[in-house]
Amino acid sequence: MLHILKNWNIKPFRDKHRLPVLIAGGPAVILNPRPLFPFFDVLLIGEAESILNDAEWIFEEKHTLENYLAKKSYSIIPGQKEYASRTYLMDLSLSRAFSAIISDKSYFNMFLLEIQRGCPKKCRFCLLGHAYLPPRFMPEDVVKTILHKGKARAQTAGFVGSAILSHPRITEILEETLRIYKKMSFSSMGLKDILKKPHLINLFKKGGVKTVTIAPETGKTLRKKINKPYLDEDIYFLVELLQKHKIMSLKLYFIIGLPEETPENVEEIRQLLEKILMIYRGSVKVTVSIFVPKFHTPLASKQFAEEKDIRKKLKILKGLSSKKRLHLRLPSYHHAKVEVLLARGDEEIGMALYRKVYSGESIRKNINFETYLFDTSKIAQLVSTHPVNIGVTNSFIKREIAKYHNARLTPECKPEYCRLCGLCNK
């Protein structure tokens, strides 16, 4: 780390009390490790269980640790080895991702358990649907064993995952949960999963679920482009199911600013919400975000939306604010712009943030925001030289880009026979 910071002619942020080797990992590192290059000696790319299972390096002497990790395929050594392949845990039964400590003083006073990892849906804007493939599910018997471990410490079981209801044994798992816990909670729900198994609504009701959350993301015309295979009529059917079971709170997520989106596409969102309010007597909470291009997704190389375009589209939705029973949360363009800089930035971004915090220098003094947001040649260079290989082939990404433009769907990921993305070939 020291030699890199010297090249920037700036004092390292850990000078006197610096550890011999600074190591970083986690989801943000898979997405974009470049802004961290000046500050860490080693970046470990992938899921913690897989990295820690390869535990020999933990016992390496500190003065040789950096050289030892340089031999690992999942490591990046800034200034020495600046490319890595993501590592991941294939067998989720080996994971023990559940609440080890539960406190009455915590915000989530429940027993949390991850039962699924990597989303099979492959929405074309979504990092989880690509950077964490293949989708993996914890075996039913392991889930039930862990659920019993937490029953003495909490009355609510919370399930964590990007596509929880896609678990092939989700019905049996929820039925067992209701025998042990008074309530249950979910980090995510999939509309198609509910429509395939409408009996889940009854289990939600028994488990004290008060709000069902889905993410239509766009109006009906754009949904095929982002690989969302359902219609407005599917949403109306769900709403009627909720009302029938007296679940009177619905939460929806939308994105604006997607490539090729028009004001008419945003008008479709407004019409969808107005129709929902007509047939549903419950509370409707709506959160709108601005599209942020992310590495590893088919839309990584797309430009960020212009502010005037976003303002025009938000104006279409603002009229919904006066509707009774609808709670509308609109996005900040500035915050979305910052998110793009962090998701797409390089070492220059990292050092500009450092100088801002420790020297008070304006970020704009050191970098040109617009090149990261709108400059297609700069964006293409960042995408083509990204230092992390997630295992998905470039040919798959190119096909997905073409499918976006042609509004063609890609089926859900089925690792037992699917070979579309190239990952399971290995």
N, C-alpha and C positions, 0 to 999 in steps of 0.2 A: 504493500500500500504506500509506503513512504516514497518509493521512487516515482510512483505515478503522481502523487501530489507535488513533488518537487518539479515535475515537468510543467505543472500549472502555476508554478511560482507562488504557492500559497501554503501557509502553515497547516499541517494536518490537524484534524479536529481532536485527535487523541495523541498528544505529544508526550507528556510526562507519565501518564498512567495507561499507556497503550498496552493491550494484551499482545503476546508474541504473534498470534494469528487471529484475525477477525473473520468469522464465518457467518454467512447469511443464507437463509433458505426461505421457503414458503411460497404460496400461490403467486405473489407479486413478482417473485424471481423467475417463475416459469413464464409469466406474461412478458416481462421486459426487464432484464437485469442490467441493461446498459447504464442507466443513471446511477447505479450503485458501484460501478467499476472503480471510481476514485476512492471509495471509502472502505472497501473490504478486500482482504487478501484472497479469500476463497468464497465462491458462490456455489452452493449445492442445489442441483436442479432436479426436482422430483418430489415424490411422496416420502414423508419422513420414515414410515415403517421400512420401506425398501432400503433407504440410505442407512438407517440405524441397524438393520439386520446385517448389513455388511460392516460389522462393528470393529474390524481390526484397526481401522484408522483412529478410533477413539483412544486407543492405548499407545499410539505412536508418540515419540518424544516431541515436545513442542518445537524444537529447533529443526526437526525433519518433517513435521506434519505437512507443511505446504508442498514439499517435493513429493511426499507420499500420495497426497490427494491429487496431484497433477496427473497421476497415472489412471485415475478413475474416470470412466466415460461420462459420469454425471457431474463432474466438477468443472468450474471455470476459474482460472487463475489469471486475473487481469494483468495484462502486460506479458503474459507467458503462454497461456492456453485459453483462448477466448472463444471456445466453441464446446458445447456439451450436448449429450443426448439425455432427455428426460428419463428417469427411472420411476417405476411405479409398482405397486403391490397388486399382483394378478389375483391372488386368492384372498378375498376380503374376510374370510373366516379367521385369518391370522391377525386381523386388526382388532384392537381393543379401544376403539374410539367411542368412549362413553363417559358419563360424568363420574369422575373419581371422588369429587368433593361437591357436596350440595349444602347450601347455606340458606337460612331463612332471610338473610340480608341481601342475597343476590337478586338481580332483576328477574332472571329465569329460575324460579324455584321449582325445577322439575328435573327428572332423570332423562338426560339427553343421550341419544344413541344414534350413531350413523349406521344405516342399514344398506346404503346404496352409494355408489360413487361413479362419476362419469355419466353424462346424460346421453341416452340413445336417440334423442329427438333430432339432433344436429341442426338446430336453428342457425342460419348462416351468419348471424351477427354475434353469436354467443361463444364466449371463450370456453365455458364448461362443456359444451357439446363437441369440442374438438381437442383442446389441450389435455383433457382428462379421459380420453377414450383409451381402451374400450370400456363400455358400461359394465360395472361389476356389482353383484348383489351378495350380501351376507346370507349364508344358508339359514333356512328357517329355524333349525334346531339350535344354532348358535345364537340367533336373535332371542329366542325364547329363554335360553339359559341366562343371557345377560339381563334380560328384563326382570327375571326373578331376583337377580342380585340387587337390583335397585329398589325393590318394592318396600323395603323397610325404611327407606330414606326419603321417599317422595310419594305424593299421591297422583302426580301427573307424569306421563311418559311423553317425551318429545322426540319425534323422528327427524333426523337430519339427512339431507341428500338433495340432489338436484332433480331427481325424478322418482320420488318415493313410491308413488302409486303404480309405477311400472314394475315394481318387484313382483316376480311371478307367483309368490305366495303371500301377497299382501293381505288378502282376506283372512287367511289363517293366522297371520301375525296380529292383525287388529283384533280378531276375536279373542286371542290369548291375552292381549293387552287389557281388554275390558274385564277379563277375569281377575286381573292382578291390580289394576289401577282404576281410580275413579274417573280420570280424565286423560285425554291424549291431545297432542298438538303436532302440527306439521310445518316444516320450513318451506315446503312447496307442494303444489298440486298440479296435475295435468288434466286439462279438459277432456282429452280423448280417453284417458285412463278412467275417468269417472263415467263417461258415456258408455264405455265397454262394460263397466261393472257398476251399474246404477245402485246396486244394493249397498255400495260403500257409503252412500249418503245416510242410510239408516244407522250404520256403524258410527259415522261422524256424530250423529245426533245423540246416540247413546254415550259417546265419549265426551260429551260436553263441548263439541266444536261449535263455536258461535259464528265464525266467519269462514267462508270458502273463498280461496284466492286463486285466480287464474290469470293468464297473461295472453290476451288476444294479440297484443303488440301493435297491430295496424288495423285499418279498415279491410273489408273483404277482398279488394282488388290486389293488394300487395301481399296478402298472406302466403300465397304460393311462392312468391319470390323469396321470402325468408324461410320457407319450408315449414309453414304452419298449415297442416292439412285439414282445416275445418272451416265451416261456414258460419255466418251469423245465426242461422237456424239452430245450429248446435248449441250456441250460447243461450238462445231463447229457451231451448229445451232444458238446459241445466237450470236456468232461472226458475222455470216452472217446477222442477224437481225440488229445488231449495224451498220454494214457497210451500209445496205440499208437505214437506217435512218440518216446516216452521223454523228453518234456518234463515234468519232475517237480516243477514249481513253479508254482502258480497264485495270483494276487493278485486280491482282490475288494474293491470299494468299495460301501458302503451308507450310506444317510441315514435317520435317524429324526427324528421331530418334524414331518413334513409335515402340511399341513392335512388334516383328516378322518381322519388315521391313528388306528388303534385298537391296543390291545395284541395283538389277534389278528393284525394285519398284521405286527407284529414277530415274533410266534410263527412266521409263515410263513418269515421269514428264518432263524430257528433251525432249522426243519425242513429248509430247503433246504441249509444247511451240513452238517447231520448226514447227509443223503443223499449229498452230494458226498464226504464222508469214507468212506462205505461203498463207493463205486464207484471212488475215486481213491486210489492208494497214495502219491502225492506230498505235498509240503508245501503247505499252504493258509494264505495270509496274508490276514487280513481287517482292513480299516480301516473304522470306523464314524464318521460325522460327524453333527452336528446341523444340521438345515435352517436356513439363513440366507437370509431374503428379500432379493432384490437388485433394484435399479431396472432397468428395461427388460425384465424378465421378466414373464410372466403372474401370477406369485405375489408380485409386489413389494408389494402392499398387505396381505398376510397377516400376522397376528400371529405373534410369536415364541412358541415352545412354553413352557409353564410348567415350572418346575424339577421339581415333584413328578411331572408327567407323564413327563418325561424319565427321572427316577430309576426310575420304575415299569417303563419299557420297557427300560432298560439292565439291570435285574435279570433280565429274560427271557434276555438274551444272555450275561450273566456266567457262567452255568453251562457255556458252551462253553469257558471258559478251561482246564478240566481235560482237554480232549480232546487226545489225542496227534496230532501233525502239524498241529494248528491253532494259529496264532499270531494272537491277537486283540488289536487295538488299539482301545480305547474312548475316546470324546471327553470333553473337559472342558466342562461347562456354562458356567463362567465365561469361558473363552476364546471360546466361540461367542457369548456375550452381547457381548463386546467387539467381535467381528467384525460383529455386527449394528449396533452403535453407529457404527462406522466406515463401514459400507455404507449406512446410512440417515441418518446424522447431518447436521447443518447447521453454520453458523458457530459456534453455541453450543458444539458438541462440540469444534471446533477450538480455540476460546479456552479451554475447560476443560482440555484437554490441555496447552496452552501454560502456563497458570497452574500446573498440576501440576509441569511440568518446571522452570520458571524461578522460581516463587515458592513451591513446595511446598504449594500449596493443595489440599485434597481435591477430587477431581473431583465427588463427590456434593454438595459445597457449592454448586457452580455450576449443575449440571443435575440433572434428575430422569430417571434411567435409564428408569423404567417407561413414560414417555410415548412414548419411541422404540420400545419393545419391544411394548407392549400397547394403547396408546391409539389406537383405530381412527380417530378424527377427526383426530388429529395425523398419523398415518401417511398417511391419505388426502390431507391438505394437502401433505405432503412429496412424495408421488407426483405429484399434479396440477400442482405448481409446479416440477418438476425442470428444471434449466436446460439439459439436453442433449437434443437431438433426434437419434435414431439413424436415422431414416428409416422405421421400421416404423410403420404406421398404428395409431391407437387402436382402430379397429374390429377389426383383427386380434387385438390383445391381448384385447379383450373377448370375442371368439369363443373364444380359447384358454382364458380363465378358465371360460367355460361348458363347454368340452370337458373341462376338468379335473374339474369337478363331475359331469359325465355319463360320465366314463371313455371318451371318444371320441378316436381317434387322428388326428393330422395327418400327411400324407405328408412324406417328406424333401423338402428344398428343391432344386428343379431350376431354376436361373435361366433356362435356355433357353426354358422355357415356363410355369413357375410364376409366378403373380401374387398369391398368397395374402396375403403380408404388406404388399404395396403398394410395397415398396422398388424392385423392378425395373421398376415402371411409370414410374419417373422416369429 
